[in-house]
Amino acid sequence: MVNQVLFPALVESNTRYVLMVKVNGKDSKTVVDALIKQVHKLPSELYKSLT
């Protein structure tokens, strides 16, 4: 069995800061939960311009 590891990314458009998250599944719940967990670690000013 092959493990599928994904690296979805969010980009902050003003500073071009890139947030990549390692995700061990490809279903949407797993990806969204991983992104939410990491976004909560960002300074609140960066939320406004994430894409």
C-alpha distances in whole Angstrom, upper triangle without the diagonal:
4,7,9,13,16,19,22,26,29,32,35,38,41,40,36,34,31,29,25,22,19,17,13,13,15,17,21,22,19,20,24,24,23,25,28,28,28,31,33,33,35,39,40,42,39,38,40,39,35,33
4,6,9,13,16,19,22,26,29,32,34,38,36,33,31,27,25,22,19,16,14,11,12,13,16,19,20,18,18,22,22,21,23,26,25,26,28,31,31,32,36,37,39,36,35,37,36,32,30
4,6,10,13,16,19,23,26,29,32,35,33,30,28,24,22,18,16,12,11,8,8,10,13,17,17,14,15,19,19,17,20,22,22,22,25,27,27,29,32,34,35,32,31,34,33,29,28
4,6,10,13,16,20,23,26,28,32,30,27,25,22,19,16,14,10,9,6,6,7,11,14,15,12,12,16,17,15,17,20,20,20,22,25,25,26,30,31,33,29,28,31,29,26,24
4,7,10,13,17,20,23,25,28,27,24,22,18,16,12,10,7,6,5,6,8,11,13,15,11,11,14,15,12,14,17,17,17,19,22,22,23,27,28,30,26,25,28,27,23,22
4,6,10,13,16,20,22,25,24,21,19,15,13,10,8,6,5,6,7,7,10,11,13,10,8,12,13,11,12,15,16,15,17,20,20,21,24,26,27,23,22,25,23,19,18
4,6,10,13,16,19,22,20,17,15,11,10,6,5,5,6,9,10,10,13,13,14,12,9,12,13,10,10,14,14,12,14,17,17,18,21,23,23,20,20,22,20,16,15
4,7,10,14,16,19,18,15,14,10,8,6,6,7,8,11,11,10,12,11,13,11,7,9,12,9,8,12,13,11,12,16,16,16,19,20,21,17,17,19,17,13,12
4,7,10,12,16,15,12,10,7,5,4,6,9,11,14,15,14,15,14,15,14,10,11,13,11,8,12,13,11,11,15,15,14,17,18,18,14,14,16,14,10,9
4,7,9,12,12,10,8,6,5,7,9,12,13,17,17,16,17,15,16,15,12,11,13,12,8,11,13,10,9,13,13,12,14,15,15,11,10,12,10,6,6
4,6,9,9,6,6,5,6,9,12,15,17,21,21,20,21,19,20,19,16,15,17,15,12,14,16,13,11,15,15,12,14,14,13,10,10,11,8,6,5
4,6,6,5,5,6,8,11,14,18,20,24,24,23,24,21,22,22,18,17,19,17,14,15,16,13,11,14,14,11,11,12,10,7,8,8,5,4,6
4,6,5,7,9,12,14,18,21,23,26,27,25,26,23,25,24,21,20,22,20,17,18,20,17,15,18,18,14,14,14,12,9,10,9,6,6,7
4,6,8,11,14,17,20,23,26,29,30,29,30,27,28,27,24,23,24,23,19,20,22,19,16,19,18,14,14,14,11,9,11,10,7,9,10
4,5,9,12,15,18,22,24,28,29,28,29,27,28,27,24,23,24,22,19,20,21,18,16,18,17,13,13,14,11,9,12,12,9,10,12
4,6,10,12,16,19,22,25,26,25,27,25,26,25,21,21,22,20,17,19,20,17,15,18,17,14,14,16,14,10,13,13,10,9,10
4,7,10,13,17,19,23,24,24,25,23,24,23,19,19,20,18,15,16,17,13,12,15,14,11,12,14,12,9,12,13,10,9,11
4,6,10,13,16,19,21,20,22,20,21,20,16,16,18,15,12,15,15,12,11,15,13,11,14,15,15,11,12,14,12,9,10
4,7,10,13,16,18,18,19,18,18,16,13,13,14,11,9,11,12,8,8,12,11,9,12,14,15,11,12,14,13,10,10
4,7,9,13,15,15,17,16,17,14,11,12,13,10,8,12,12,9,10,14,13,12,16,18,18,15,15,18,16,12,12
4,6,10,12,12,14,14,14,11,9,10,11,7,7,10,10,7,10,13,12,13,17,18,20,16,16,19,18,14,14
4,7,9,11,13,14,14,11,9,12,12,8,9,13,12,10,13,16,15,16,20,22,23,20,20,23,22,18,18
4,6,7,10,11,11,7,6,10,10,7,9,12,11,11,14,16,17,18,22,23,25,22,21,24,23,19,18
4,7,9,12,12,8,9,12,12,10,12,15,14,15,18,19,20,22,25,27,29,26,24,27,27,23,22
4,6,9,9,6,7,11,11,10,13,15,15,16,18,20,21,23,27,27,29,26,25,27,26,23,22
4,6,8,7,7,10,12,11,13,15,16,17,19,21,22,23,27,27,29,26,24,26,25,21,20
4,6,6,6,9,10,11,13,15,16,17,19,21,23,24,27,27,29,26,24,26,25,22,20
4,5,5,6,8,10,11,12,14,16,16,18,21,22,25,24,26,23,21,23,22,19,17
4,6,5,6,8,10,10,12,14,15,17,19,21,24,23,26,23,20,23,23,19,19
4,6,5,6,9,10,11,13,14,16,18,19,23,23,25,23,21,23,23,19,19
4,6,5,6,9,10,11,12,15,16,17,21,21,23,20,18,20,20,16,15
4,5,5,6,9,10,10,12,15,16,19,19,21,18,15,18,18,14,14
4,6,5,6,9,10,11,13,15,18,18,21,19,16,19,20,16,16
4,6,5,6,9,10,12,13,17,18,20,17,16,19,19,15,16
4,5,5,6,9,10,11,15,15,17,14,12,15,15,12,12
4,5,5,6,9,10,13,13,16,14,11,14,15,12,13
4,6,6,7,10,13,14,17,15,13,17,18,15,16
4,5,5,7,11,12,15,12,12,15,15,13,14
4,5,5,9,9,11,9,8,12,12,9,12
4,6,8,8,12,10,9,13,14,12,15
4,7,9,12,10,11,14,15,13,16
4,6,8,7,8,11,12,11,14
4,5,6,8,10,12,12,15
4,5,6,8,10,11,14
4,6,6,8,10,14
4,6,6,7,10
4,6,6,9
4,6,9
4,6
4
